[in-house]
Amino acid sequence: MGTSTFEVLFKLKGHQRIILVDAVLNTKEEVGTLFRLPAEEITNATKEVSKIFLHGLKWNQALAYSKKILGDDYPEDIQVYLVAISNTKLETGMSQEVSRAGDKVVDYILEDLNLSKRT
């Protein structure tokens, strides 16, 4: 979501289901490990910070603030997929492990949406 985090989050209003996909560092798991969890598990554990700036706002913090701001208009079904990575250096490719995890994410999302993979 980058620096447009709040712009994106305000667009959550009116949607029943949201799917977020992101990379995660420092999990102590192997690169390519896939985490699949409801956003509620993370936003409930998110600590509030006294100062917010767009470049430092993480998606889980943004969801927690969005939940407060949107109130009853906040979507109840938000699924999060996280893929463990080793670095965030600007590169043109990705490791085979991360690529395979990305393919699994696509399969899981299609399964969650009751769609079959189109070939």
C-alpha positions in Angstrom: 0.0 0.0 0.0 3.0 2.3 0.4 2.4 6.0 1.1 -1.2 5.8 -0.1 -2.2 3.5 2.8 -5.0 5.6 4.2 -6.4 6.3 0.7 -6.6 2.6 0.1 -8.0 1.8 3.5 -10.8 4.3 3.2 -11.8 2.4 0.1 -12.4 -0.7 2.3 -15.8 0.8 3.2 -18.6 -1.0 1.5 -16.6 -4.2 0.8 -17.5 -7.5 2.4 -14.2 -9.2 1.8 -10.6 -8.0 1.6 -7.5 -10.1 0.7 -4.1 -8.7 1.5 -0.8 -10.2 0.2 2.5 -8.9 1.5 6.1 -10.0 2.2 7.4 -10.3 5.8 11.0 -10.0 7.1 12.6 -11.5 10.2 10.2 -14.3 10.8 13.0 -16.8 11.6 11.3 -19.1 9.2 12.7 -20.3 5.9 12.4 -17.9 2.9 9.2 -18.7 1.1 7.3 -19.8 4.2 3.7 -18.8 3.7 1.6 -17.5 6.5 -2.2 -17.4 6.1 -4.3 -15.7 8.8 -7.2 -13.5 9.5 -6.2 -9.8 9.8 -8.0 -9.7 13.2 -5.2 -11.8 14.7 -2.7 -9.1 13.8 -4.7 -5.9 14.3 -5.7 -7.0 17.8 -2.0 -7.3 18.7 -1.1 -4.0 17.0 0.2 -1.3 19.4 -0.9 2.3 18.8 1.8 4.8 18.2 1.7 8.4 19.2 3.1 9.7 15.9 2.0 8.4 12.5 3.9 9.2 9.2 3.0 7.6 5.9 6.4 6.1 5.1 6.6 4.3 8.5 3.0 3.1 8.7 2.7 -0.7 8.4 -0.4 -2.3 6.9 -1.4 -3.9 10.2 -1.2 -0.5 12.0 -3.2 1.0 9.1 -5.9 -1.7 9.4 -6.1 -1.0 13.2 -6.6 2.7 12.6 -9.0 2.1 9.7 -11.1 -0.2 12.0 -11.5 2.7 14.4 -12.2 5.3 11.7 -14.7 3.2 9.7 -16.5 1.7 12.7 -19.4 -0.4 11.5 -18.3 0.1 7.9 -15.1 -1.8 8.4 -15.1 -5.2 6.5 -15.4 -8.2 8.8 -13.7 -10.6 6.5 -10.0 -9.6 5.9 -7.7 -12.5 5.0 -3.9 -11.9 5.1 -1.2 -13.9 3.2 2.4 -13.2 4.1 5.4 -14.7 2.4 8.7 -14.8 4.3 11.6 -13.0 2.5 15.2 -12.4 3.3 15.6 -8.8 2.3 13.8 -5.8 0.7 16.6 -4.8 -1.7 15.4 -3.6 -5.0 15.9 -6.5 -7.3 14.3 -7.6 -10.7 13.5 -11.1 -9.7 12.6 -13.3 -6.7 13.9 -16.5 -5.3 12.4 -19.8 -6.4 11.1 -20.3 -2.8 9.3 -17.0 -2.8 8.0 -17.6 -6.4 6.5 -21.0 -5.3 4.9 -19.4 -2.2 3.4 -16.8 -4.5 1.9 -19.5 -6.6 0.4 -21.1 -3.5 -1.1 -17.7 -2.5 -2.8 -17.6 -5.9 -4.2 -21.1 -5.4 -5.4 -20.3 -1.9 -7.1 -17.1 -3.0 -8.8 -18.9 -5.9 -9.9 -21.6 -3.4 -11.1 -19.0 -0.9 -13.2 -17.3 -3.7 -14.4 -20.7 -4.9 -12.8 -20.2 -8.3 -10.8 -22.7 -10.3 -7.4 -21.8 -11.6 -7.7 -20.7 -15.2 -5.1 -22.0 -17.6 
